Amino acid sequence: MKSKQLDTATIEQFKKTIWHYFHTQGRTFSWRKTTDPYLIVVSEIMLQQTQTFRVEPKFENFTAHFPTFQTLATAPFSEVLRCWKGLGYNRRALALQKIAQEVVHNYNGILPNDPEILDSFPGIGPATAASICAFAFNKPTIFIETNIRAVFIHFFFQNQTKITDAQIYPLVAQTVDEHNPRNWYYALMDYGVLLKKMYPNPSRKSAHHTKQSTFEGSNRQIRGLILQALLEQASCTFEQLCCAINRDKNKIAEMLNELIKDKLIEYHDPFFKLSS
């Protein structure tokens, strides 16, 4: 399928609309007040699949405890997880610490500004690598996230459904602000939040749109309960975990195997403990 090409007038009007809203009603977050690559990495990992209102207090607490790549890289994982607790998707906490260790051990504590290098880091895919480079280094990279997707669908695909990111991506590239990509992407995200308040979620027209599964009774909940128990007790047998969690034993065993595979916990017969 041939990608859509926008004319100059359309691009300029689009930018004018987005910038006007941002300059008058843009949101303020602490991670937007810095270009420190470490703080940008922390915020971008936290913001994966997590809303800003949940991230903001955790970001402040986490970066107070671990203010640099070095402090995070050398911290016990139990401390990292304790500060992460409440954000969910706990694999991100481990990935974030491994990113810090990679930067400290292999890049002299300095985050590379190359998205291809960042894409090779744990927990960082192409979109997050590009967003980190945009926000930390003001590089005009191209990426899509949920609010950006909503904006482009609303403006350029109004009467269509099952729109793919492959269709949107060229339009993001055509409209990116080459001189100030950092604030341009913040502006797009803020306009996307506005659209979701004004209209039924525009992202529902995306071919990639999925509804998040219910947390109560989910595998994610059981994984979280296991990690919480190991934070409180340091080490537990299988039977102790079953008593503490009070869930189906087969499901607990399955989640324990997943957590071991993800390297979040370790098993030293007969005890389970957080990864060291």
C-alpha positions as CSV (number, residue, x, y, z in Angstrom):
1,M,0.0,0.0,0.0
2,K,1.3,3.4,-1.0
3,S,1.9,5.7,2.0
4,K,-0.1,8.9,2.3
5,Q,1.7,12.1,1.4
6,L,0.7,15.3,3.1
7,D,1.0,18.7,1.4
8,T,2.8,21.6,3.0
9,A,-0.4,23.5,3.9
10,T,-1.9,20.4,5.7
11,I,1.4,19.9,7.6
12,E,1.6,23.5,8.7
13,Q,-2.1,23.6,9.8
14,F,-1.6,20.4,11.7
15,K,1.5,21.7,13.5
16,K,-0.2,25.0,14.3
17,T,-3.1,23.2,16.0
18,I,-0.8,20.9,18.0
19,W,1.6,23.6,19.0
20,H,-1.2,26.0,20.0
21,Y,-2.7,23.5,22.4
22,F,0.7,22.6,23.9
23,H,1.7,26.2,24.5
24,T,-1.6,27.0,26.2
25,Q,-2.6,23.8,27.9
26,G,0.4,21.4,27.8
27,R,1.0,19.1,30.8
28,T,3.9,19.5,33.2
29,F,5.8,16.5,34.6
30,S,9.1,16.4,36.4
31,W,10.7,14.3,33.6
32,R,9.9,17.0,31.1
33,K,11.9,19.5,33.1
34,T,15.2,17.6,32.5
35,T,17.3,16.4,29.7
36,D,19.4,14.1,32.0
37,P,19.6,10.9,30.0
38,Y,19.3,8.7,33.1
39,L,16.1,10.4,34.3
40,I,14.7,10.1,30.8
41,V,15.5,6.4,30.7
42,V,13.8,5.9,34.0
43,S,10.7,7.8,33.0
44,E,10.4,6.1,29.6
45,I,10.7,2.6,31.1
46,M,8.1,3.5,33.8
47,L,5.7,4.9,31.2
48,Q,5.6,1.7,29.2
49,Q,2.0,0.4,29.7
50,T,1.5,2.7,32.7
51,Q,-0.4,6.0,33.0
52,T,1.3,9.2,34.0
53,F,-0.6,9.7,37.2
54,R,0.7,6.4,38.5
55,V,4.2,7.0,37.3
56,E,4.7,10.6,38.7
57,P,5.0,9.8,42.4
58,K,7.0,6.6,41.7
59,F,9.4,8.5,39.5
60,E,10.1,11.0,42.2
61,N,10.7,8.3,44.9
62,F,12.7,6.0,42.6
63,T,15.1,8.7,41.4
64,A,15.5,10.0,44.9
65,H,16.7,6.5,45.9
66,F,18.7,5.9,42.7
67,P,19.7,9.3,41.3
68,T,22.3,8.0,38.7
69,F,23.1,5.0,36.5
70,Q,25.8,4.1,39.0
71,T,23.6,4.0,42.1
72,L,21.0,1.9,40.3
73,A,23.6,-0.4,38.8
74,T,25.1,-1.3,42.2
75,A,21.9,-1.5,44.3
76,P,20.5,-4.9,45.6
77,F,17.7,-5.9,43.3
78,S,15.4,-6.2,46.4
79,E,15.8,-2.4,47.0
80,V,15.1,-1.7,43.3
81,L,12.0,-3.8,43.4
82,R,10.8,-2.3,46.7
83,C,10.9,1.2,45.1
84,W,9.3,-0.1,41.9
85,K,6.4,-1.8,43.8
86,G,3.0,-0.5,42.7
87,L,3.9,0.1,39.1
88,G,3.4,-3.5,38.0
89,Y,5.1,-5.3,35.1
90,N,8.0,-5.9,37.4
91,R,10.2,-7.2,34.7
92,R,10.8,-3.6,33.8
93,A,12.5,-3.0,37.2
94,L,15.0,-5.7,36.4
95,A,15.4,-4.5,32.9
96,L,16.0,-0.9,34.1
97,Q,18.7,-2.1,36.5
98,K,20.4,-4.1,33.7
99,I,20.3,-1.0,31.5
100,A,22.1,0.9,34.2
101,Q,24.7,-1.9,34.5
102,E,25.2,-1.9,30.8
103,V,25.8,1.8,30.7
104,V,28.1,1.8,33.6
105,H,30.2,-1.3,32.6
106,N,30.3,-0.8,28.8
107,Y,29.8,2.9,28.2
108,N,31.6,4.6,31.1
109,G,28.4,5.7,32.6
110,I,27.3,7.7,29.6
111,L,24.1,6.7,27.8
112,P,24.7,6.2,24.0
113,N,22.6,8.6,21.8
114,D,22.2,6.0,19.1
115,P,18.7,4.4,18.9
116,E,20.2,1.3,17.3
117,I,22.5,0.8,20.3
118,L,19.7,1.5,22.8
119,D,17.4,-1.0,21.0
120,S,19.9,-3.7,22.0
121,F,19.5,-2.9,25.7
122,P,17.1,-5.0,28.0
123,G,13.6,-3.7,28.0
124,I,14.1,-1.2,25.2
125,G,12.5,-1.8,21.8
126,P,12.7,0.4,18.7
127,A,10.0,2.8,19.9
128,T,11.5,3.4,23.4
129,A,15.0,3.7,21.9
130,A,13.7,6.4,19.6
131,S,11.7,8.2,22.3
132,I,14.7,8.3,24.7
133,C,16.8,9.8,21.9
134,A,14.1,12.4,21.2
135,F,13.7,13.4,24.9
136,A,17.2,13.1,26.2
137,F,19.1,14.3,23.1
138,N,16.5,16.2,21.1
139,K,17.1,14.0,18.1
140,P,14.3,13.9,15.4
141,T,13.7,10.2,15.7
142,I,10.4,8.7,14.6
143,F,8.2,6.6,16.9
144,I,4.6,5.9,17.8
145,E,3.0,5.5,21.2
146,T,-0.7,5.3,22.2
147,N,-1.4,9.0,22.4
148,I,0.5,9.8,19.2
149,R,-1.4,7.1,17.4
150,A,-4.7,8.6,18.6
151,V,-3.7,12.0,17.1
152,F,-2.8,10.8,13.7
153,I,-5.8,8.6,13.4
154,H,-8.1,11.5,14.4
155,F,-6.6,13.9,11.9
156,F,-5.8,11.7,9.0
157,F,-7.8,8.5,9.1
158,Q,-11.2,9.7,10.5
159,N,-13.4,7.4,8.4
160,Q,-11.2,4.3,8.5
161,T,-10.7,1.4,10.8
162,K,-8.0,-1.2,11.3
163,I,-5.3,1.4,10.7
164,T,-1.8,0.0,11.1
165,D,1.2,1.7,12.5
166,A,2.9,1.2,9.1
167,Q,0.3,3.6,7.7
168,I,0.8,6.1,10.5
169,Y,4.6,6.0,10.6
170,P,5.3,7.9,7.4
171,L,3.0,10.7,8.6
172,V,4.9,11.0,11.8
173,A,8.1,11.3,9.8
174,Q,6.6,13.9,7.5
175,T,5.4,16.1,10.4
176,V,8.2,15.7,13.0
177,D,9.6,19.1,14.1
178,E,13.3,18.8,13.1
179,H,14.3,21.7,15.3
180,N,12.5,20.8,18.5
181,P,11.4,17.1,18.4
182,R,11.5,16.9,22.2
183,N,8.6,19.3,22.7
184,W,6.9,18.2,19.5
185,Y,6.4,14.7,20.8
186,Y,5.3,16.0,24.2
187,A,2.8,18.2,22.3
188,L,1.5,15.3,20.3
189,M,1.1,13.2,23.5
190,D,-0.8,16.0,25.2
191,Y,-3.2,16.4,22.3
192,G,-3.8,12.7,22.3
193,V,-4.9,12.9,25.9
194,L,-7.2,15.7,25.0
195,L,-8.8,13.7,22.2
196,K,-9.4,10.7,24.5
197,K,-11.4,13.0,26.8
198,M,-13.4,14.5,23.9
199,Y,-14.2,11.4,21.8
200,P,-14.5,7.7,22.2
201,N,-10.9,6.4,22.3
202,P,-9.6,7.1,18.8
203,S,-7.0,4.3,19.2
204,R,-9.9,1.8,19.0
205,K,-9.6,2.3,15.2
206,S,-6.1,1.0,15.3
207,A,-5.4,-2.5,14.0
208,H,-3.2,-2.9,17.1
209,H,-5.8,-1.8,19.7
210,T,-6.4,-4.3,22.5
211,K,-8.2,-4.0,25.8
212,Q,-6.0,-4.6,28.9
213,S,-7.1,-7.8,30.7
214,T,-8.6,-7.5,34.2
215,F,-5.9,-7.4,36.9
216,E,-8.0,-9.2,39.7
217,G,-7.2,-12.9,39.5
218,S,-4.8,-12.5,36.6
219,N,-1.3,-14.0,36.3
220,R,0.1,-10.5,36.8
221,Q,-1.6,-10.3,40.1
222,I,-0.2,-13.7,41.3
223,R,3.3,-12.7,40.1
224,G,3.0,-9.5,42.1
225,L,1.8,-11.3,45.2
226,I,4.8,-13.7,45.0
227,L,7.3,-10.9,44.7
228,Q,5.6,-9.0,47.5
229,A,5.9,-12.1,49.8
230,L,9.6,-12.4,48.9
231,L,10.1,-8.8,49.7
232,E,8.6,-9.3,53.1
233,Q,10.2,-12.6,54.0
234,A,13.4,-12.7,52.0
235,S,13.0,-16.4,51.3
236,C,10.1,-18.8,51.3
237,T,9.3,-22.4,50.6
238,F,6.6,-23.3,48.1
239,E,4.2,-24.1,51.0
240,Q,4.9,-20.8,52.7
241,L,4.2,-18.9,49.5
242,C,1.0,-20.8,49.0
243,C,-0.1,-19.9,52.5
244,A,0.8,-16.3,52.1
245,I,-0.8,-15.9,48.7
246,N,-3.9,-18.1,49.1
247,R,-4.3,-18.8,45.4
248,D,-4.4,-22.0,43.4
249,K,-1.2,-24.0,44.0
250,N,-0.9,-25.0,40.3
251,K,-1.1,-21.4,39.2
252,I,1.4,-20.3,41.9
253,A,3.8,-23.0,40.7
254,E,3.4,-21.9,37.1
255,M,4.0,-18.2,38.0
256,L,7.1,-19.2,40.0
257,N,8.5,-20.9,37.0
258,E,7.8,-17.8,34.9
259,L,9.5,-15.6,37.5
260,I,12.6,-17.9,37.5
261,K,12.7,-17.8,33.7
262,D,12.4,-14.0,33.8
263,K,15.3,-14.0,36.3
264,L,13.2,-12.0,38.9
265,I,13.6,-14.8,41.5
266,E,15.9,-17.7,42.2
267,Y,15.3,-21.2,43.6
268,H,17.7,-22.8,46.0
269,D,16.0,-25.9,47.2
270,P,13.7,-25.6,49.1
271,F,13.7,-21.8,49.1
272,F,12.6,-19.2,46.6
273,K,14.2,-15.7,46.9
274,L,14.5,-12.5,44.9
275,S,17.4,-12.5,42.3
276,S,20.6,-11.2,43.8
